[in-house]
Amino acid sequence: MIKKSIFALVLLFAALGAKSQTIKNVDSLMAIKNYLLTIKEVINAKEFAIKHKIEKLDSLIKIGVLQESRFKKYLSKEANKNETENLIRQFHFIVQSAAIYKMDVKQAGFVINASSLGEIKYMNQHIPPLVDKINYYAKWSKQKFEKSLN
């Protein structure tokens, strides 16, 4: 009887540990998604002055390196190596585009020119599909965990 109780307790702790890891993966992927959506919001915000946008974008770009390593760490647990590398590359190009946009606007005297419009277009085209992929892997991770419980 005691052996069965101990075994059940061990299984319970193992399941809780796995759930905790899955929740951490999903939460981290959602944080990356929110980071990307924040970049998109900042570049498209009509209510901010250009200087304010650039300040916000500057802080987001600085966070980008940390977010990229976090993205790679948690995505690699859910996707294969090629898919992980592809999505990390997309993420990197988006952050790089934000940095180019910031430099273009600063160099143009806080005026949006053709080059900066191109960067806005690039980010608006590439952020939504990457966010969709992140949602897919977060959902897949959660479903995989729920199936393991059954």
Backbone as JSON, one array per atom type, in Angstrom:
{
  "sequence": "MIKKSIFALVLLFAALGAKSQTIKNVDSLMAIKNYLLTIKEVINAKEFAIKHKIEKLDSLIKIGVLQESRFKKYLSKEANKNETENLIRQFHFIVQSAAIYKMDVKQAGFVINASSLGEIKYMNQHIPPLVDKINYYAKWSKQKFEKSLN",
  "N": [[0.81, -1.19, 0.0], [1.88, 1.29, 0.84], [3.95, 1.48, -0.99], [2.53, 1.81, -3.37], [1.32, 4.27, -2.89], [3.55, 5.93, -2.68], [4.58, 5.62, -5.26], [2.45, 6.74, -6.75], [2.62, 9.34, -5.83], [5.16, 10.08, -6.8], [4.66, 9.95, -9.55], [2.78, 12.01, -9.73], [4.35, 14.28, -9.04], [6.17, 14.18, -11.15], [4.48, 14.66, -13.31], [3.61, 17.24, -12.66], [6.03, 18.62, -12.83], [6.6, 18.32, -15.57], [4.41, 19.68, -16.59], [4.95, 22.22, -15.61], [7.29, 22.82, -17.06], [6.26, 22.81, -19.67], [4.42, 24.91, -19.51], [6.22, 26.97, -19.06], [7.61, 26.98, -21.51], [5.51, 27.66, -23.29], [4.72, 30.15, -22.2], [7.08, 31.61, -22.57], [7.31, 31.62, -25.37], [5.01, 33.08, -25.92], [5.75, 35.51, -24.82], [7.73, 36.3, -26.6], [6.17, 36.58, -28.87], [4.53, 38.74, -28.05], [6.51, 40.69, -27.83], [7.28, 41.03, -30.53], [4.84, 41.95, -31.57], [4.66, 44.33, -30.2], [6.75, 45.8, -31.32], [5.64, 46.1, -33.87], [3.36, 47.6, -33.25], [4.53, 49.98, -32.31], [5.93, 51.0, -34.57], [3.8, 51.53, -36.22], [2.2, 53.29, -34.85], [0.17, 56.07, -34.71], [-0.32, 58.05, -32.95], [1.99, 58.72, -31.59], [4.77, 60.93, -31.39], [7.45, 61.19, -33.74], [10.03, 61.18, -32.56], [9.46, 60.05, -30.08], [8.59, 57.51, -30.85], [11.0, 56.5, -31.86], [12.56, 56.45, -29.56], [11.17, 54.51, -28.04], [11.42, 52.35, -29.77], [14.18, 52.07, -29.79], [14.7, 51.09, -27.2], [13.37, 48.65, -27.43], [14.86, 47.37, -29.41], [17.28, 47.0, -28.11], [16.53, 45.06, -26.28], [16.16, 43.02, -27.99], [18.32, 41.18, -28.52], [18.44, 39.58, -26.22], [15.84, 38.53, -26.35], [16.0, 37.11, -28.73], [17.8, 35.01, -28.13], [16.35, 33.76, -26.14], [14.09, 33.01, -27.61], [15.24, 31.17, -29.39], [16.06, 29.19, -27.58], [13.63, 28.21, -26.44], [12.05, 27.64, -28.66], [13.5, 25.67, -29.96], [12.9, 23.46, -28.47], [10.48, 22.73, -29.38], [10.32, 22.75, -32.19], [11.81, 21.39, -35.21], [15.34, 21.32, -36.11], [15.93, 22.71, -38.56], [13.59, 24.24, -38.97], [13.62, 25.78, -36.63], [16.01, 27.26, -37.01], [15.27, 28.7, -39.32], [13.07, 30.26, -38.38], [14.32, 31.71, -36.36], [16.09, 33.17, -37.88], [14.26, 34.74, -39.32], [13.19, 36.23, -37.2], [15.51, 37.6, -36.4], [16.0, 39.18, -38.69], [13.78, 40.86, -38.6], [14.22, 42.34, -36.24], [16.59, 43.51, -37.01], [15.65, 45.04, -39.16], [14.08, 46.84, -37.74], [16.11, 48.23, -36.43], [17.43, 49.38, -38.62], [15.39, 51.01, -39.58], [15.16, 52.78, -37.41], [17.7, 54.04, -37.52], [17.57, 55.2, -40.08], [15.47, 57.07, -39.77], [16.5, 58.72, -37.75], [18.8, 59.74, -39.06], [17.6, 61.15, -41.08], [16.68, 63.35, -39.85], [14.53, 62.92, -38.11], [12.42, 62.36, -39.8], [10.22, 60.52, -41.81], [11.33, 58.69, -44.49], [11.67, 57.32, -47.87], [13.2, 54.99, -47.58], [12.83, 54.33, -44.87], [10.1, 53.88, -44.94], [10.09, 51.58, -46.46], [11.22, 49.78, -44.64], [9.23, 49.76, -42.68], [7.18, 48.59, -44.15], [8.35, 46.07, -44.64], [8.51, 45.02, -41.98], [5.79, 45.02, -41.28], [4.87, 43.12, -43.07], [6.26, 40.8, -42.39], [6.15, 40.31, -39.62], [3.46, 39.4, -38.81], [3.22, 36.67, -40.03], [5.28, 35.36, -38.63], [4.43, 35.6, -36.0], [2.13, 34.04, -36.19], [3.31, 31.51, -36.58], [4.61, 31.23, -34.12], [2.39, 31.14, -32.43], [1.33, 28.74, -33.37], [3.32, 26.84, -32.6], [3.28, 27.17, -29.83], [0.67, 26.38, -29.22], [0.8, 23.76, -30.19], [2.7, 22.68, -28.45], [1.32, 22.78, -26.05], [-0.84, 21.05, -26.63], [0.54, 18.67, -27.1], [1.53, 18.18, -24.57], [-0.89, 17.82, -23.14], [-1.85, 15.49, -24.39], [0.05, 13.69, -23.5], [-0.68, 13.35, -20.92], [-2.9, 11.79, -21.02]],
  "CA": [[0.0, 0.0, 0.0], [2.75, 2.44, 0.93], [4.68, 1.56, -2.25], [1.61, 2.36, -4.36], [1.15, 5.68, -2.56], [4.8, 6.62, -3.05], [4.62, 5.61, -6.72], [1.47, 7.72, -7.22], [3.17, 10.65, -5.5], [6.25, 10.32, -7.75], [4.02, 10.25, -10.83], [2.18, 13.33, -9.62], [5.42, 15.27, -9.11], [6.71, 14.16, -12.51], [3.5, 15.34, -14.17], [3.66, 18.67, -12.33], [7.29, 19.14, -13.39], [6.42, 18.41, -17.02], [3.46, 20.76, -16.84], [5.66, 23.47, -15.35], [8.18, 23.06, -18.2], [5.43, 23.15, -20.82], [3.89, 26.25, -19.27], [7.34, 27.89, -19.25], [7.83, 27.08, -22.96], [4.4, 28.41, -23.88], [4.82, 31.53, -21.72], [8.24, 32.26, -23.22], [6.93, 31.85, -26.76], [4.04, 34.18, -25.94], [6.5, 36.75, -24.55], [8.36, 36.65, -27.88], [5.07, 37.06, -29.72], [4.18, 40.08, -27.58], [7.63, 41.56, -28.19], [7.14, 41.34, -31.96], [3.64, 42.78, -31.75], [4.97, 45.67, -29.67], [7.51, 46.48, -32.38], [4.69, 46.46, -34.92], [2.52, 48.69, -32.73], [5.33, 51.21, -32.22], [6.21, 51.56, -35.89], [2.55, 51.94, -36.86], [1.46, 54.21, -33.98], [-0.06, 57.41, -35.28], [-0.44, 59.03, -31.86], [3.29, 59.06, -31.04], [5.69, 61.75, -32.18], [8.52, 60.37, -34.31], [11.11, 61.02, -31.57], [8.97, 59.12, -29.06], [8.64, 56.19, -31.49], [12.4, 56.09, -31.95], [12.99, 56.1, -28.19], [10.56, 53.22, -27.7], [12.03, 51.36, -30.64], [15.55, 51.89, -29.33], [14.7, 50.17, -26.05], [12.97, 47.33, -27.92], [15.99, 46.79, -30.14], [18.25, 46.56, -27.09], [15.99, 43.83, -25.7], [16.11, 42.03, -29.06], [19.34, 40.13, -28.39], [17.95, 38.67, -25.18], [14.65, 37.85, -26.85], [16.41, 36.16, -29.76], [18.36, 33.81, -27.48], [15.21, 33.13, -25.46], [13.29, 32.41, -28.67], [15.94, 29.98, -29.86], [16.06, 28.19, -26.51], [12.32, 27.58, -26.25], [11.55, 27.12, -29.93], [14.22, 24.43, -30.28], [12.25, 22.37, -27.75], [9.21, 22.42, -30.03], [10.45, 22.62, -33.64], [13.04, 20.73, -35.64], [16.49, 22.22, -36.23], [15.8, 23.59, -39.73], [12.5, 25.19, -38.71], [14.11, 26.69, -35.6], [16.96, 28.19, -37.64], [14.52, 29.57, -40.22], [12.29, 31.22, -37.6], [15.28, 32.6, -35.68], [16.57, 34.08, -38.94], [13.18, 35.71, -39.56], [13.17, 37.11, -36.03], [16.7, 38.45, -36.47], [15.8, 40.17, -39.75], [12.78, 41.83, -38.14], [14.9, 43.24, -35.3], [17.54, 44.26, -37.83], [14.85, 46.01, -39.89], [13.72, 47.89, -36.77], [17.32, 49.03, -36.22], [17.65, 50.17, -39.84], [14.34, 52.03, -39.55], [15.56, 53.77, -36.4], [18.83, 54.81, -38.04], [17.09, 56.02, -41.21], [14.66, 58.19, -39.27], [17.41, 59.65, -37.06], [19.66, 60.41, -40.04], [16.78, 62.05, -41.9], [16.18, 64.43, -39.0], [13.25, 62.47, -37.57], [11.44, 62.39, -40.88], [10.1, 59.21, -42.46], [11.64, 58.78, -45.91], [11.34, 56.12, -48.64], [13.89, 53.84, -46.99], [12.15, 53.94, -43.62], [8.81, 53.3, -45.34], [10.38, 50.2, -46.88], [11.42, 48.97, -43.43], [7.9, 49.59, -42.08], [6.49, 47.6, -44.98], [8.98, 44.78, -44.37], [8.09, 44.53, -40.66], [4.35, 44.74, -41.33], [4.66, 41.89, -43.85], [6.93, 39.63, -41.82], [5.8, 40.03, -38.22], [2.28, 38.53, -38.64], [3.44, 35.24, -40.23], [6.11, 34.82, -37.56], [3.54, 35.5, -34.84], [1.29, 32.86, -36.44], [4.15, 30.32, -36.31], [4.8, 31.15, -32.67], [1.12, 30.64, -31.89], [1.22, 27.33, -33.75], [4.2, 26.02, -31.75], [2.79, 27.23, -28.44], [-0.52, 25.52, -29.17], [1.26, 22.39, -30.39], [3.36, 22.28, -27.21], [0.27, 22.55, -25.05], [-1.57, 19.84, -27.02], [1.46, 17.55, -26.9], [1.55, 17.9, -23.13], [-2.19, 17.27, -22.75], [-1.92, 14.1, -24.86], [0.92, 12.86, -22.67], [-1.38, 13.09, -19.66], [-3.94, 10.76, -21.24]],
  "C": [[0.87, 1.27, 0.0], [3.53, 2.61, -0.38], [3.8, 2.18, -3.34], [1.41, 3.86, -4.13], [2.38, 6.49, -2.96], [4.91, 6.7, -4.56], [3.66, 6.65, -7.29], [1.99, 9.14, -6.97], [4.31, 11.03, -6.47], [5.67, 10.68, -9.12], [3.39, 11.65, -10.83], [3.23, 14.42, -9.74], [6.04, 15.33, -10.51], [5.77, 14.9, -13.47], [3.51, 16.85, -13.92], [4.92, 19.32, -12.89], [7.19, 19.31, -14.89], [5.46, 19.54, -17.37], [4.14, 22.12, -16.65], [6.57, 23.83, -16.52], [7.38, 23.47, -19.42], [4.88, 24.56, -20.69], [5.01, 27.29, -19.5], [7.64, 28.08, -20.74], [6.77, 27.95, -23.6], [4.48, 29.88, -23.47], [5.97, 32.28, -22.4], [7.94, 32.55, -24.69], [5.93, 33.01, -26.86], [4.71, 35.52, -25.64], [7.19, 37.22, -25.83], [7.31, 37.21, -28.84], [4.69, 38.49, -29.34], [5.27, 41.1, -27.91], [7.51, 41.99, -29.65], [5.94, 42.24, -32.23], [3.85, 44.19, -31.23], [5.79, 46.46, -30.68], [6.55, 46.96, -33.46], [3.8, 47.63, -34.48], [3.28, 50.02, -32.74], [5.55, 51.81, -33.6], [4.95, 52.06, -36.59], [1.76, 52.96, -36.06], [1.37, 55.59, -34.61], [-0.05, 58.48, -34.19], [0.9, 59.43, -31.25], [4.04, 60.01, -31.97], [6.83, 60.85, -32.64], [9.63, 60.14, -33.29], [10.71, 60.02, -30.49], [8.98, 57.69, -29.61], [10.06, 55.65, -31.49], [12.94, 55.71, -30.58], [12.45, 54.74, -27.78], [11.21, 52.09, -28.5], [13.46, 51.06, -30.21], [15.6, 50.92, -28.15], [14.29, 48.76, -26.48], [14.11, 46.63, -28.65], [17.04, 46.27, -29.17], [17.81, 45.25, -26.45], [16.04, 42.68, -26.71], [17.11, 40.89, -28.94], [18.92, 39.1, -27.36], [16.76, 37.87, -25.68], [15.01, 36.81, -27.9], [16.97, 34.88, -29.14], [17.27, 33.04, -26.75], [14.34, 32.38, -26.47], [13.94, 31.11, -29.16], [15.87, 28.85, -28.84], [14.71, 27.46, -26.44], [11.73, 27.03, -27.54], [12.21, 25.8, -30.27], [13.64, 23.23, -29.54], [10.99, 21.9, -28.46], [9.35, 22.13, -31.53], [11.75, 21.91, -33.99], [14.12, 21.78, -35.91], [16.34, 23.2, -37.39], [14.72, 24.65, -39.52], [12.93, 26.22, -37.67], [15.06, 27.72, -36.21], [16.25, 29.18, -38.56], [13.76, 30.64, -39.44], [13.18, 32.19, -36.84], [15.82, 33.62, -36.68], [15.52, 35.15, -39.22], [13.11, 36.72, -38.42], [14.33, 38.11, -36.1], [16.53, 39.54, -37.53], [14.78, 41.23, -39.36], [13.44, 42.83, -37.19], [15.91, 44.1, -36.06], [16.81, 45.35, -38.63], [14.42, 47.17, -38.98], [14.92, 48.81, -36.52], [17.62, 49.91, -37.43], [16.63, 51.31, -39.9], [14.72, 53.16, -38.6], [16.69, 54.65, -36.92], [18.4, 55.72, -39.19], [16.35, 57.25, -40.73], [15.55, 59.2, -38.55], [18.25, 60.43, -38.06], [18.89, 61.4, -40.9], [16.2, 63.19, -41.07], [14.79, 64.16, -38.47], [12.11, 62.69, -38.56], [11.42, 61.0, -41.51], [10.31, 59.4, -43.95], [11.3, 57.45, -46.59], [11.98, 54.87, -48.04], [13.19, 53.37, -45.72], [10.76, 53.38, -43.91], [8.98, 51.86, -45.79], [10.56, 49.28, -45.68], [10.08, 48.74, -42.71], [7.13, 48.52, -42.83], [7.03, 46.19, -44.71], [8.48, 44.2, -43.04], [6.61, 44.19, -40.65], [4.03, 43.46, -42.11], [5.19, 40.66, -43.14], [6.61, 39.33, -40.36], [4.57, 39.13, -38.1], [2.51, 37.05, -38.94], [4.31, 34.6, -39.15], [5.29, 34.66, -36.28], [2.62, 34.28, -34.99], [2.06, 31.57, -36.16], [4.37, 30.14, -34.81], [3.53, 30.63, -32.01], [0.95, 29.15, -32.17], [2.07, 26.45, -32.81], [3.79, 26.06, -30.28], [1.58, 26.32, -28.27], [-0.13, 24.05, -29.29], [1.91, 21.86, -29.12], [2.32, 21.94, -26.14], [-0.51, 21.28, -25.37], [-0.74, 18.59, -26.8], [1.48, 17.17, -25.42], [0.23, 17.27, -22.68], [-2.37, 15.84, -23.21], [-1.06, 13.19, -23.99], [0.27, 12.53, -21.32], [-2.41, 11.98, -19.8], [-3.39, 9.4, -21.44]]
}
